[in-house]
Amino acid sequence: MDTLLPIKELNEADFESFIKTVNTLFETAPPLAKRLYEKRPYSSYDALIDEADEIQSRLNEEERVEVINAHPRIGAPKQNLSAMSQREQGKGQEDNEVNEELKRLNEAYEQKFGFKFIVFVNGRTRKEIIPVLKERMDGQSREQELNTGIQEMIMIARDRLKKLGQQSHL
């Protein structure tokens, strides 16, 4: 789904419809989506994302990892990406060398931290993401990186909301 229900409809939606809509912003992150459903109603999608930010701070480590792992890997093959992720995954296809480096770094990152590398791409190329991945892998503890990954996910959701053209009270 690449559209969002008007917020009034989302507040009244059944669980399945609510989850499909929320997954557009957050990918498939059950621990987060279930809690968001329980906290309805929302005055706006901005309020929903604010609540997601609040909820994530109360998730246990296992649930936070599950939320992060809902996002695709940077540089993942297009068939493994949601429509929103396909548009976000760094400008251009770049060369095989860049894609192989991303694959290698993603594997090393996951080996070190135990979850996927998440970054708000924000129009950067895949080549521009490589130093970000290296810096985060070398400069943060697991707990810091878990927090950073969650905050990047929140920024991605805010950007998706903006791109989908949803106003605060639709």
DSSP file (Angstrom, degrees, kcal/mol; ACC not computed):
  #  RESIDUE AA STRUCTURE BP1 BP2  ACC     N-H-->O    O-->H-N    N-H-->O    O-->H-N    TCO  KAPPA ALPHA  PHI   PSI    X-CA   Y-CA   Z-CA
    1    1 A M              0   0    0      0, 0.0    82,-0.0     0, 0.0    81,-0.0   0.000 360.0 360.0 360.0 125.9    0.0    0.0    0.0
    2    2 A D        +     0   0    0     81,-0.1     2,-0.3     2,-0.0    19,-0.0   0.091 360.0  67.0-112.7  20.4    1.5    3.3   -1.1
    3    3 A T  S    S-     0   0    0      0, 0.0     2,-0.4     0, 0.0    21,-0.1  -0.922  72.5-132.2-133.6 161.3   -1.3    5.5    0.3
    4    4 A L        -     0   0    0     -2,-0.3     3,-0.1   160,-0.2    -2,-0.0  -0.925  21.9-118.6-115.5 140.9   -2.6    6.3    3.7
    5    5 A L        -     0   0    0     -2,-0.4     5,-0.1    12,-0.1   165,-0.0  -0.408  46.6 -89.5 -64.5 149.1   -6.2    6.2    4.9
    6    6 A P    >>  -     0   0    0      0, 0.0     4,-2.4     0, 0.0     3,-0.5  -0.372  43.9-112.0 -54.9 145.6   -7.5    9.5    6.1
    7    7 A I  H 3> S+     0   0    0      1,-0.3     4,-2.4     2,-0.2    35,-0.3   0.834 117.2  55.9 -57.1 -36.1   -6.7    9.6    9.9
    8    8 A K  H 3> S+     0   0    0    162,-0.2     4,-1.0     1,-0.2    -1,-0.3   0.925 110.5  45.2 -61.4 -43.8  -10.4    9.4   10.8
    9    9 A E  H <> S+     0   0    0     -3,-0.5     4,-0.9     1,-0.2     3,-0.4   0.884 110.6  54.1 -66.7 -38.4  -10.7    6.1    8.8
   10   10 A L  H >< S+     0   0    0     -4,-2.4     3,-0.8     1,-0.2    -2,-0.2   0.914 105.2  53.7 -61.3 -41.8   -7.5    4.8   10.3
   11   11 A N  H 3< S+     0   0    0     -4,-2.4    -1,-0.2     1,-0.2    -2,-0.2   0.781 116.8  38.1 -63.0 -26.6   -8.8    5.4   13.8
   12   12 A E  H 3< S+     0   0    0     -4,-1.0    -1,-0.2    -3,-0.4    -2,-0.2   0.437  93.3 117.6-102.3  -2.7  -11.9    3.3   12.9
   13   13 A A    <<  -     0   0    0     -4,-0.9    -3,-0.1    -3,-0.8     2,-0.0  -0.236  68.7-109.7 -68.9 152.2  -10.2    0.7   10.8
   14   14 A D     >  -     0   0    0      1,-0.1     4,-2.6     4,-0.0     5,-0.2  -0.283  42.0 -95.1 -70.2 169.1  -10.1   -3.0   11.7
   15   15 A F  H  > S+     0   0    0      1,-0.2     4,-2.8     2,-0.2     5,-0.2   0.901 122.9  50.0 -55.7 -47.5   -6.8   -4.4   12.8
   16   16 A E  H  > S+     0   0    0      1,-0.2     4,-2.3     2,-0.2    -1,-0.2   0.916 113.5  44.6 -61.8 -45.7   -5.7   -5.7    9.4
   17   17 A S  H  > S+     0   0    0      2,-0.2     4,-2.0     1,-0.2    -1,-0.2   0.890 113.4  51.7 -66.1 -39.4   -6.4   -2.4    7.6
   18   18 A F  H  X S+     0   0    0     -4,-2.6     4,-2.8     2,-0.2     5,-0.2   0.944 111.1  47.4 -60.7 -48.3   -4.7   -0.4   10.3
   19   19 A I  H  X S+     0   0    0     -4,-2.8     4,-2.7     1,-0.2    -2,-0.2   0.909 109.2  53.2 -62.6 -44.0   -1.6   -2.6   10.1
   20   20 A K  H  X S+     0   0    0     -4,-2.3     4,-0.7     1,-0.2    -1,-0.2   0.909 113.3  44.3 -57.7 -42.2   -1.4   -2.4    6.3
   21   21 A T  H >X S+     0   0    0     -4,-2.0     3,-1.1     1,-0.2     4,-0.6   0.940 113.9  47.9 -68.8 -47.6   -1.6    1.4    6.5
   22   22 A V  H >X S+     0   0    0     -4,-2.8     4,-2.3     1,-0.3     3,-1.1   0.849 103.3  63.3 -63.6 -33.9    1.0    1.7    9.3
   23   23 A N  H 3X S+     0   0    0     -4,-2.7     4,-2.1     1,-0.3    -1,-0.3   0.770  91.4  66.6 -62.5 -24.7    3.3   -0.7    7.5
   24   24 A T  H << S+     0   0    0     -3,-1.1    -1,-0.3    -4,-0.7    -2,-0.2   0.864 112.2  32.8 -61.9 -35.1    3.5    1.9    4.8
   25   25 A L  H << S+     0   0    0     -3,-1.1    -2,-0.2    -4,-0.6    -1,-0.2   0.850 136.5  21.7 -87.1 -38.3    5.3    4.2    7.3
   26   26 A F  H  < S-     0   0    0     -4,-2.3    -3,-0.2     1,-0.4    -2,-0.2   0.261  95.4-127.0-118.2  10.3    7.2    1.6    9.4
   27   27 A E     <  -     0   0    0     -4,-2.1     2,-1.2    -5,-0.2    -1,-0.4  -0.309  68.3 -33.3  62.5-160.6    7.5   -1.5    7.2
   28   28 A T  S    S+     0   0    0     42,-0.5    -1,-0.1    -4,-0.1    -5,-0.0  -0.736  78.4 151.8 -96.7  93.3    6.2   -4.7    8.9
   29   29 A A    >>  -     0   0    0     -2,-1.2     4,-2.6     1,-0.2     3,-1.0  -0.727  19.5-176.3-124.0  79.9    7.1   -4.1   12.6
   30   30 A P  H 3> S+     0   0    0      0, 0.0     4,-2.6     0, 0.0     5,-0.3   0.823  78.5  55.6 -51.1 -43.9    4.5   -6.1   14.7
   31   31 A P  H 3> S+     0   0    0      0, 0.0     4,-1.0     0, 0.0     5,-0.1   0.894 117.3  37.5 -60.1 -35.2    5.6   -5.0   18.2
   32   32 A L  H <> S+     0   0    0     -3,-1.0     4,-2.4     2,-0.2     5,-0.2   0.929 116.1  50.9 -77.7 -48.4    5.2   -1.4   17.2
   33   33 A A  H  X S+     0   0    0     -4,-2.6     4,-2.3     1,-0.2     5,-0.2   0.891 108.6  51.8 -60.3 -42.3    2.1   -1.7   15.0
   34   34 A K  H  X S+     0   0    0     -4,-2.6     4,-1.8    -5,-0.2    -1,-0.2   0.916 112.0  46.0 -62.0 -43.2    0.1   -3.7   17.7
   35   35 A R  H  X S+     0   0    0     -4,-1.0     4,-1.1    -5,-0.3    -1,-0.2   0.876 110.5  53.1 -69.5 -36.1    0.8   -1.0   20.3
   36   36 A L  H >< S+     0   0    0     -4,-2.4     3,-0.5     1,-0.2     4,-0.3   0.909 107.6  52.4 -62.6 -40.6   -0.1    1.8   17.9
   37   37 A Y  H >< S+     0   0    0     -4,-2.3     3,-1.2     1,-0.2    -2,-0.2   0.908 108.1  51.1 -60.5 -42.3   -3.4    0.0   17.2
   38   38 A E  H 3< S+     0   0    0     -4,-1.8    -1,-0.2     1,-0.2    -2,-0.2   0.723 105.5  57.1 -68.4 -21.6   -4.1   -0.2   21.0
   39   39 A K  T << S+     0   0    0     -4,-1.1    -1,-0.2    -3,-0.5    -2,-0.2   0.381  90.2 162.8 -94.2   3.5   -3.4    3.6   21.4
   40   40 A R    <   +     0   0    0     -3,-1.2     2,-0.1    -4,-0.3    -3,-0.0  -0.213  30.7  69.9 -59.4 156.3   -6.0    4.9   18.9
   41   41 A P        -     0   0    0      0, 0.0     2,-0.4     0, 0.0   -33,-0.1   0.515  58.2-172.4 -89.2 164.2   -7.4    7.4   18.2
   42   42 A Y        -     0   0    0    -35,-0.3   -31,-0.1    -2,-0.1     3,-0.1  -0.928  24.8-147.3-117.9 143.1   -4.9    9.8   16.7
   43   43 A S  S    S-     0   0    0     -2,-0.4     2,-0.3     1,-0.2    -1,-0.1   0.713  83.0 -11.1 -79.2 -20.7   -5.5   13.4   15.8
   44   44 A S  S  > S-     0   0    0    -37,-0.1     4,-1.6   126,-0.1    -1,-0.2  -0.970  70.3-100.0-164.9 168.7   -3.0   13.1   12.9
   45   45 A Y  H  > S+     0   0    0    123,-0.5     4,-2.5   122,-0.4     5,-0.2   0.839 122.4  59.0 -68.9 -32.5   -0.4   10.9   11.3
   46   46 A D  H  > S+     0   0    0    122,-0.3     4,-2.5     1,-0.2    -1,-0.2   0.921 105.2  49.2 -59.2 -42.6    2.2   13.2   12.9
   47   47 A A  H  > S+     0   0    0    121,-0.3     4,-2.3     2,-0.2    -1,-0.2   0.873 108.6  53.4 -64.6 -37.0    0.7   12.3   16.3
   48   48 A L  H  X S+     0   0    0     -4,-1.6     4,-2.2     2,-0.2    -2,-0.2   0.919 110.4  46.3 -63.1 -44.0    0.8    8.6   15.4
   49   49 A I  H  X S+     0   0    0     -4,-2.5     4,-2.2     2,-0.2    -2,-0.2   0.893 110.5  53.2 -67.1 -38.7    4.6    8.9   14.6
   50   50 A D  H  X S+     0   0    0     -4,-2.5     4,-1.9     1,-0.2    -1,-0.2   0.915 109.9  48.5 -59.2 -41.9    5.1   10.8   17.8
   51   51 A E  H  X S+     0   0    0     -4,-2.3     4,-3.2     2,-0.2    -2,-0.2   0.890 107.9  54.6 -65.8 -39.1    3.4    7.9   19.7
   52   52 A A  H  X S+     0   0    0     -4,-2.2     4,-2.6     1,-0.2    -1,-0.2   0.906 107.4  50.7 -59.8 -41.1    5.6    5.4   17.8
   53   53 A D  H  X S+     0   0    0     -4,-2.2     4,-0.9     2,-0.2    -1,-0.2   0.903 113.1  45.5 -62.6 -41.3    8.6    7.2   19.0
   54   54 A E  H  < S+     0   0    0     -4,-1.9     4,-0.5     2,-0.2     3,-0.5   0.918 112.8  50.5 -67.5 -44.2    7.3    7.1   22.6
   55   55 A I  H >X S+     0   0    0     -4,-3.2     3,-2.1     1,-0.2     4,-0.6   0.918 103.4  58.6 -60.7 -45.3    6.3    3.4   22.3
   56   56 A Q  H >< S+     0   0    0     -4,-2.6     3,-0.8     1,-0.3    -1,-0.2   0.816  97.9  60.8 -59.0 -29.6    9.7    2.4   21.0
   57   57 A S  T 3< S+     0   0    0     -4,-0.9    -1,-0.3    -3,-0.5    -2,-0.2   0.713 107.5  45.8 -70.1 -17.7   11.4    3.7   24.1
   58   58 A R  T <4 S+     0   0    0     -3,-2.1    -1,-0.2    -4,-0.5    -2,-0.2   0.453  88.9 106.6-102.7  -2.8    9.3    1.3   26.2
   59   59 A L  S << S-     0   0    0     -3,-0.8     2,-0.1    -4,-0.6   -27,-0.0  -0.451  73.9-116.0 -72.9 148.6   10.0   -1.8   24.0
   60   60 A N     >  -     0   0    0     -2,-0.1     4,-2.4     1,-0.1     5,-0.2  -0.334  35.3 -97.4 -75.9 170.7   12.3   -4.4   25.3
   61   61 A E  H  > S+     0   0    0      1,-0.2     4,-2.5     2,-0.2     5,-0.2   0.895 123.2  52.7 -58.9 -43.8   15.5   -5.1   23.4
   62   62 A E  H  > S+     0   0    0      1,-0.2     4,-2.0     2,-0.2    -1,-0.2   0.903 111.4  46.9 -59.5 -42.4   14.2   -8.1   21.5
   63   63 A E  H  > S+     0   0    0      2,-0.2     4,-2.2     1,-0.2    -1,-0.2   0.884 110.5  52.3 -68.1 -38.6   11.2   -6.1   20.3
   64   64 A R  H  X S+     0   0    0     -4,-2.4     4,-2.4     2,-0.2    -2,-0.2   0.905 109.1  50.0 -64.4 -40.9   13.4   -3.1   19.3
   65   65 A V  H  X S+     0   0    0     -4,-2.5     4,-2.9     2,-0.2    51,-0.2   0.910 109.2  52.2 -62.4 -42.0   15.6   -5.4   17.2
   66   66 A E  H  X S+     0   0    0     -4,-2.0     4,-0.6     2,-0.2    -2,-0.2   0.896 109.2  50.1 -61.4 -40.4   12.4   -6.9   15.6
   67   67 A V  H >< S+     0   0    0     -4,-2.2     3,-0.9     2,-0.2     4,-0.4   0.934 113.3  45.3 -63.7 -46.6   11.3   -3.3   14.7
   68   68 A I  H >< S+     0   0    0     -4,-2.4     3,-1.8     1,-0.2    -2,-0.2   0.925 109.1  55.6 -62.7 -44.4   14.7   -2.5   13.2
   69   69 A N  H 3< S+     0   0    0     -4,-2.9    -1,-0.2     1,-0.3    -2,-0.2   0.580  89.5  76.7 -69.5  -7.6   14.9   -5.8   11.3
   70   70 A A  T << S+     0   0    0     -3,-0.9   -42,-0.5    -4,-0.6    -1,-0.3   0.774  82.8  82.0 -69.0 -25.1   11.5   -5.0    9.6
   71   71 A H  S <  S-     0   0    0     -3,-1.8    45,-0.1    -4,-0.4     3,-0.1  -0.534  88.6-112.4 -81.5 147.2   13.4   -2.6    7.4
   72   72 A P        -     0   0    0      0, 0.0     2,-0.1     0, 0.0    -1,-0.1  -0.339  37.0 -94.9 -73.6 159.4   15.2   -3.9    4.3
   73   73 A R    >   -     0   0    0      1,-0.1     3,-2.0    -4,-0.1     2,-0.3  -0.460  43.5-101.2 -69.6 143.7   19.0   -3.8    4.0
   74   74 A I  T 3  S+     0   0    0     43,-0.4    32,-0.1     1,-0.3    -1,-0.1  -0.523 113.5  20.1 -61.8 128.5   20.6   -0.9    2.3
   75   75 A G  T 3  S+     0   0    0     -2,-0.3    -1,-0.3     1,-0.2     3,-0.1   0.529  89.2 155.3  86.1   6.4   21.5   -2.2   -1.2
   76   76 A A    <   -     0   0    0     -3,-2.0    -1,-0.2     1,-0.1     5,-0.1  -0.318  56.5 -87.8 -64.0 149.3   19.0   -5.1   -1.0
   77   77 A P    >   -     0   0    0      0, 0.0     3,-2.4     0, 0.0     4,-0.2  -0.299  39.1-116.6 -56.7 142.2   17.8   -6.4   -4.4
   78   78 A K  G >  S+     0   0    0      1,-0.3     3,-2.0     2,-0.2     8,-0.1   0.803 111.6  64.5 -54.1 -34.5   14.7   -4.5   -5.5
   79   79 A Q  G 3  S+     0   0    0      1,-0.3    -1,-0.3     7,-0.0    -3,-0.0   0.698 100.8  53.6 -65.9 -15.3   12.5   -7.6   -5.4
   80   80 A N  G <  S+     0   0    0     -3,-2.4     2,-0.3     2,-0.1    -1,-0.3   0.351  97.1  88.7 -96.2   5.7   13.0   -7.7   -1.6
   81   81 A L  S <  S-     0   0    0     -3,-2.0     2,-0.1    -4,-0.2   -10,-0.0  -0.777  74.6-122.2-110.6 147.3   11.9   -4.1   -1.1
   82   82 A S     >  -     0   0    0     -2,-0.3     4,-2.4     1,-0.1     5,-0.2  -0.370  40.9-103.2 -69.9 163.9    8.6   -2.4   -0.4
   83   83 A A  H  > S+     0   0    0      1,-0.2     4,-1.4     2,-0.2     5,-0.1   0.901 123.9  49.4 -57.9 -42.0    7.6    0.2   -2.9
   84   84 A M  H  > S+     0   0    0      1,-0.2     4,-1.3     2,-0.2    -1,-0.2   0.918 110.6  49.7 -64.8 -42.8    8.6    3.0   -0.5
   85   85 A S  H  > S+     0   0    0      1,-0.2     4,-1.8     2,-0.2    -2,-0.2   0.870 104.0  59.5 -65.2 -36.6   12.0    1.4    0.2
   86   86 A Q  H  < S+     0   0    0     -4,-2.4    -1,-0.2     1,-0.2    -2,-0.2   0.906 108.8  44.4 -58.0 -41.0   12.7    1.0   -3.5
   87   87 A R  H  < S+     0   0    0     -4,-1.4    -1,-0.2     1,-0.2    -2,-0.2   0.764 116.8  46.7 -74.2 -24.4   12.4    4.8   -3.9
   88   88 A E  H  < S+     0   0    0     -4,-1.3     2,-3.0     1,-0.1    35,-0.3   0.694  80.2 102.3 -90.0 -20.1   14.4    5.5   -0.8
   89   89 A Q  S  < S-     0   0    0     -4,-1.8    37,-0.2     1,-0.1    -1,-0.1  -0.233  98.2 -69.9 -74.2  57.9   17.4    3.2   -1.3
   90   90 A G        -     0   0    0     -2,-3.0    35,-0.3    35,-0.2    -1,-0.1   0.577  64.8 -75.8  70.1 136.0   20.0    5.6   -2.5
   91   91 A K  B    S+a  125   0A   0     33,-0.8    35,-0.7    32,-0.2    -3,-0.0  -0.361  94.9   1.3 -66.7 139.3   20.0    7.3   -5.9
   92   92 A G  S    S-     0   0    0      1,-0.1    34,-0.2    33,-0.1     0, 0.0   0.291  81.1 -94.9  71.0 161.4   20.9    5.3   -8.9
   93   93 A Q        -     0   0    0     32,-0.1    -1,-0.1     1,-0.1     6,-0.1   0.711  56.8-164.7 -85.0 -21.7   21.9    1.6   -9.1
   94   94 A E        -     0   0    0      4,-0.1     2,-0.1     5,-0.0    -1,-0.1   0.132  32.4 -52.1  58.7 178.5   25.6    2.4   -8.9
   95   95 A D     >  -     0   0    0      1,-0.1     4,-2.0     4,-0.0     3,-0.3  -0.364  47.7-107.2 -89.2 167.9   28.2   -0.1   -9.9
   96   96 A N  H  > S+     0   0    0      1,-0.2     4,-2.9     2,-0.2     5,-0.2   0.824 116.6  61.7 -60.9 -32.5   28.7   -3.7   -8.7
   97   97 A E  H  > S+     0   0    0      2,-0.2     4,-2.3     1,-0.2    -1,-0.2   0.921 106.1  45.0 -61.6 -44.5   31.7   -2.7   -6.6
   98   98 A V  H  > S+     0   0    0     -3,-0.3     4,-2.5     2,-0.2    -2,-0.2   0.929 114.3  49.2 -64.5 -45.4   29.6   -0.3   -4.5
   99   99 A N  H  X S+     0   0    0     -4,-2.0     4,-2.2     1,-0.2    -2,-0.2   0.890 111.7  48.7 -62.8 -39.5   26.8   -2.9   -4.1
  100  100 A E  H  X S+     0   0    0     -4,-2.9     4,-2.5     2,-0.2    -1,-0.2   0.893 110.5  51.1 -66.9 -39.6   29.3   -5.6   -3.1
  101  101 A E  H  X S+     0   0    0     -4,-2.3     4,-2.8    -5,-0.2     5,-0.2   0.918 110.7  48.9 -63.6 -42.8   30.9   -3.2   -0.5
  102  102 A L  H  X S+     0   0    0     -4,-2.5     4,-3.0     2,-0.2     5,-0.2   0.917 111.0  50.3 -61.5 -42.9   27.5   -2.5    0.9
  103  103 A K  H  X S+     0   0    0     -4,-2.2     4,-2.1     2,-0.2    -2,-0.2   0.933 112.6  46.4 -60.5 -46.1   26.7   -6.2    1.1
  104  104 A R  H  X S+     0   0    0     -4,-2.5     4,-2.2     2,-0.2    -2,-0.2   0.921 115.2  45.9 -63.0 -45.5   30.0   -6.9    2.9
  105  105 A L  H  X S+     0   0    0     -4,-2.8     4,-2.9     2,-0.2    -2,-0.2   0.891 110.1  53.7 -67.4 -39.6   29.6   -4.0    5.3
  106  106 A N  H  X S+     0   0    0     -4,-3.0     4,-2.7    -5,-0.2     5,-0.2   0.926 110.2  48.1 -58.5 -44.2   25.9   -4.9    6.0
  107  107 A E  H  X S+     0   0    0     -4,-2.1     4,-2.1    -5,-0.2    -2,-0.2   0.912 113.1  47.1 -63.5 -42.9   27.0   -8.5    6.9
  108  108 A A  H  X S+     0   0    0     -4,-2.2     4,-2.2     2,-0.2    -2,-0.2   0.902 112.6  50.2 -65.5 -40.8   29.8   -7.2    9.2
  109  109 A Y  H  X S+     0   0    0     -4,-2.9     4,-3.1     2,-0.2     5,-0.5   0.941 111.8  46.8 -61.4 -48.9   27.4   -4.7   10.8
  110  110 A E  H  X S+     0   0    0     -4,-2.7     4,-1.9     1,-0.2    -1,-0.2   0.858 111.0  52.8 -64.4 -35.1   24.9   -7.5   11.5
  111  111 A Q  H  < S+     0   0    0     -4,-2.1    -1,-0.2    -5,-0.2    -2,-0.2   0.911 115.5  41.1 -64.3 -41.9   27.6   -9.8   12.8
  112  112 A K  H  < S+     0   0    0     -4,-2.2    -2,-0.2    -5,-0.1    -1,-0.2   0.929 130.6  22.6 -72.1 -46.9   28.7   -7.1   15.2
  113  113 A F  H  < S-     0   0    0     -4,-3.1    -3,-0.2     2,-0.3    -2,-0.2   0.723  93.1-126.7-100.4 -23.8   25.4   -5.7   16.4
  114  114 A G  S  < S+     0   0    0     -4,-1.9     2,-0.3    -5,-0.5    -4,-0.2   0.649  80.7  66.9  86.0  14.4   22.9   -8.5   15.8
  115  115 A F  S    S-     0   0    0     -6,-0.3    -1,-0.3   -47,-0.1    -2,-0.3  -0.961  89.4 -76.0-156.4 169.5   20.5   -6.4   13.7
  116  116 A K        -     0   0    0     -2,-0.3     2,-0.5   -51,-0.2   -46,-0.1  -0.301  42.5-110.4 -73.3 151.5   20.2   -4.6   10.4
  117  117 A F        -     0   0    0    -11,-0.1     2,-0.4   -43,-0.1   -43,-0.4  -0.713  37.5-169.4 -77.7 124.0   21.9   -1.2    9.6
  118  118 A I        +     0   0    0     -2,-0.5     2,-0.3   -45,-0.1    34,-0.2  -0.974  12.1 164.7-120.5 130.9   19.2    1.4    9.3
  119  119 A V        -     0   0    0     -2,-0.4     2,-1.1    33,-0.1     3,-0.1  -0.997  43.1-119.1-143.3 143.4   19.8    4.9    7.9
  120  120 A F        -     0   0    0     -2,-0.3    33,-0.1     1,-0.2    -2,-0.0  -0.744  29.5-162.3 -78.4 104.1   17.6    7.7    6.7
  121  121 A V    >   -     0   0    0     -2,-1.1     3,-1.7     1,-0.1    -1,-0.2   0.894   8.3-173.3 -61.9 -44.7   19.0    7.8    3.1
  122  122 A N  T 3  S-     0   0    0      1,-0.3    -1,-0.1    -3,-0.1    -2,-0.1   0.868  72.9 -46.7  52.5  45.0   17.6   11.3    2.4
  123  123 A G  T 3  S+     0   0    0    -35,-0.3    -1,-0.3     1,-0.3   -32,-0.2   0.416 100.6 139.0  84.1  -1.8   18.6   11.4   -1.2
  124  124 A R    <   -     0   0    0     -3,-1.7   -33,-0.8   -34,-0.1    -1,-0.3  -0.424  53.7-114.6 -75.4 151.9   22.2   10.1   -0.7
  125  125 A T  B  >  -a   91   0A   0    -35,-0.3     4,-1.0     1,-0.1   -35,-0.2  -0.342  27.3-108.4 -76.1 165.2   23.7    7.6   -3.1
  126  126 A R  H >> S+     0   0    0    -35,-0.7     4,-1.1   -34,-0.2     3,-0.7   0.891 122.1  56.6 -60.6 -38.9   24.7    4.2   -2.0
  127  127 A K  H 34 S+     0   0    0      1,-0.2     3,-0.3     2,-0.2    -1,-0.2   0.870 104.7  52.1 -61.0 -36.5   28.3    5.2   -2.3
  128  128 A E  H 3> S+     0   0    0      1,-0.2     4,-0.5     2,-0.2    -1,-0.2   0.709 104.1  58.1 -72.7 -20.2   27.6    8.1    0.1
  129  129 A I  H <X S+     0   0    0     -4,-1.0     4,-2.5    -3,-0.7     3,-0.3   0.781  88.3  76.0 -79.0 -27.7   26.1    5.7    2.6
  130  130 A I  H  X S+     0   0    0     -4,-1.1     4,-2.5    -3,-0.3     5,-0.2   0.908  95.4  45.6 -54.7 -50.1   29.2    3.5    2.9
  131  131 A P  H  > S+     0   0    0      0, 0.0     4,-2.5     0, 0.0    -1,-0.2   0.850 111.8  53.8 -65.0 -29.6   31.2    6.0    5.1
  132  132 A V  H  X S+     0   0    0     -4,-0.5     4,-2.5    -3,-0.3     5,-0.2   0.934 109.8  47.0 -64.9 -46.1   28.1    6.4    7.3
  133  133 A L  H  X S+     0   0    0     -4,-2.5     4,-2.3     1,-0.2    -1,-0.2   0.924 113.6  48.2 -61.4 -45.6   27.9    2.7    7.8
  134  134 A K  H  X S+     0   0    0     -4,-2.5     4,-2.1    -5,-0.2    -2,-0.2   0.926 112.0  49.2 -61.9 -45.3   31.6    2.4    8.6
  135  135 A E  H  X S+     0   0    0     -4,-2.5     4,-1.9     1,-0.2    -2,-0.2   0.921 113.4  45.4 -62.0 -45.3   31.5    5.3   11.0
  136  136 A R  H  X S+     0   0    0     -4,-2.5     4,-1.0     1,-0.2    -1,-0.2   0.879 112.2  52.1 -67.5 -36.0   28.5    3.9   12.9
  137  137 A M  H  < S+     0   0    0     -4,-2.3    -1,-0.2    -5,-0.2    -2,-0.2   0.874 118.6  36.1 -67.5 -35.5   30.0    0.4   13.0
  138  138 A D  H  < S+     0   0    0     -4,-2.1    -2,-0.2    -5,-0.2    -1,-0.2   0.691 120.0  45.8 -89.6 -19.6   33.2    1.6   14.4
  139  139 A G  H  < S+     0   0    0     -4,-1.9     2,-0.3    -5,-0.2    -2,-0.2   0.455  98.6  62.7-111.0   0.7   32.0    4.4   16.7
  140  140 A Q     <  -     0   0    0     -4,-1.0     2,-0.1    -5,-0.1     0, 0.0  -0.924  67.3-123.8-131.9 152.5   29.0    3.2   18.7
  141  141 A S     >  -     0   0    0     -2,-0.3     4,-2.6     1,-0.1     5,-0.2  -0.346  41.7-101.8 -76.9 169.3   28.1    0.5   21.3
  142  142 A R  H  > S+     0   0    0      1,-0.2     4,-2.5     2,-0.2     5,-0.2   0.922 124.1  48.9 -59.4 -45.1   25.3   -1.9   20.5
  143  143 A E  H  > S+     0   0    0      2,-0.2     4,-2.2     1,-0.2    -1,-0.2   0.911 111.9  48.4 -63.7 -43.2   22.9    0.0   22.7
  144  144 A Q  H  > S+     0   0    0      1,-0.2     4,-2.7     2,-0.2    -1,-0.2   0.920 113.3  48.0 -61.6 -42.9   23.8    3.3   21.1
  145  145 A E  H  X S+     0   0    0     -4,-2.6     4,-2.9     2,-0.2    -2,-0.2   0.861 108.2  54.0 -69.5 -34.9   23.4    1.8   17.7
  146  146 A L  H  X S+     0   0    0     -4,-2.5     4,-2.0     2,-0.2    -1,-0.2   0.933 112.1  45.2 -61.2 -45.7   20.1    0.3   18.6
  147  147 A N  H  X S+     0   0    0     -4,-2.2     4,-2.3     2,-0.2    -2,-0.2   0.908 113.4  49.8 -63.8 -42.7   18.9    3.7   19.7
  148  148 A T  H  X S+     0   0    0     -4,-2.7     4,-2.5     1,-0.2    -2,-0.2   0.929 109.3  51.7 -62.4 -45.4   20.3    5.3   16.5
  149  149 A G  H  X S+     0   0    0     -4,-2.9     4,-2.0     1,-0.2    -1,-0.2   0.899 110.2  48.7 -58.9 -42.2   18.6    2.7   14.3
  150  150 A I  H  X S+     0   0    0     -4,-2.0     4,-2.0     2,-0.2    -1,-0.2   0.916 111.6  49.1 -64.9 -43.0   15.2    3.3   15.9
  151  151 A Q  H  X S+     0   0    0     -4,-2.3     4,-2.1     1,-0.2    -2,-0.2   0.878 109.6  52.0 -65.8 -36.5   15.6    7.1   15.5
  152  152 A E  H  X S+     0   0    0     -4,-2.5     4,-2.4     2,-0.2    -1,-0.2   0.904 107.9  52.9 -62.8 -40.8   16.6    6.7   11.9
  153  153 A M  H  X S+     0   0    0     -4,-2.0     4,-2.3     2,-0.2    -2,-0.2   0.891 107.8  50.4 -61.5 -40.3   13.4    4.5   11.4
  154  154 A I  H  X S+     0   0    0     -4,-2.0     4,-2.3     2,-0.2    -1,-0.2   0.906 110.1  50.0 -64.8 -41.6   11.3    7.4   12.9
  155  155 A M  H  X S+     0   0    0     -4,-2.1     4,-2.3     2,-0.2    -2,-0.2   0.892 109.4  52.0 -63.6 -38.8   12.9    9.9   10.5
  156  156 A I  H  X S+     0   0    0     -4,-2.4     4,-2.7     2,-0.2    -2,-0.2   0.929 109.2  49.7 -61.6 -45.4   12.1    7.5    7.6
  157  157 A A  H  X S+     0   0    0     -4,-2.3     4,-2.4     1,-0.2    -2,-0.2   0.911 110.9  49.3 -61.2 -42.9    8.5    7.3    8.7
  158  158 A R  H  X S+     0   0    0     -4,-2.3     4,-2.1     1,-0.2    -1,-0.2   0.901 112.4  48.3 -63.1 -40.2    8.3   11.1    8.9
  159  159 A D  H  X S+     0   0    0     -4,-2.3     4,-2.7     2,-0.2    -2,-0.2   0.903 110.1  51.2 -67.4 -40.8    9.8   11.4    5.5
  160  160 A R  H  X S+     0   0    0     -4,-2.7     4,-2.1     2,-0.2    -2,-0.2   0.915 108.9  51.7 -61.6 -42.3    7.4    8.9    4.1
  161  161 A L  H  <>S+     0   0    0     -4,-2.4     5,-1.7     1,-0.2     4,-0.4   0.932 111.0  47.7 -58.9 -46.2    4.5   10.8    5.5
  162  162 A K  H ><5S+     0   0    0     -4,-2.1     3,-1.3     1,-0.2    -2,-0.2   0.920 111.8  49.6 -60.8 -45.3    5.7   13.9    3.9
  163  163 A K  H 3<5S+     0   0    0     -4,-2.7    -1,-0.2     1,-0.3    -2,-0.2   0.814 106.1  56.2 -66.4 -30.5    6.2   12.2    0.5
  164  164 A L  T 3<5S-     0   0    0     -4,-2.1    -1,-0.3    -5,-0.2  -160,-0.2   0.516 110.6-125.5 -80.6  -3.7    2.7   10.7    0.7
  165  165 A G  T < 5 +     0   0    0     -3,-1.3     2,-0.5    -4,-0.4    -3,-0.2   0.739  49.3 162.4  72.5  24.0    1.4   14.3    1.1
  166  166 A Q      < -     0   0    0     -5,-1.7    -1,-0.2     2,-0.0     2,-0.2  -0.643  27.3-147.1 -81.8 128.6   -0.6   13.6    4.2
  167  167 A Q    >   -     0   0    0     -2,-0.5     3,-1.3     1,-0.1  -122,-0.4  -0.460  33.2 -95.6 -85.1 166.2   -1.6   16.7    6.1
  168  168 A S  T 3  S+     0   0    0      1,-0.3  -123,-0.5    -2,-0.2  -122,-0.3   0.809 117.7  29.1 -54.1 -37.7   -1.8   16.6    9.9
  169  169 A H  T 3         0   0    0   -125,-0.2    -1,-0.3     1,-0.2  -161,-0.2   0.104 360.0 360.0-118.7  23.9   -5.5   16.0   10.2
  170  170 A L    <         0   0    0     -3,-1.3  -162,-0.2  -163,-0.1    -1,-0.2   0.536 360.0 360.0 -57.4 360.0   -6.5   14.0    7.0
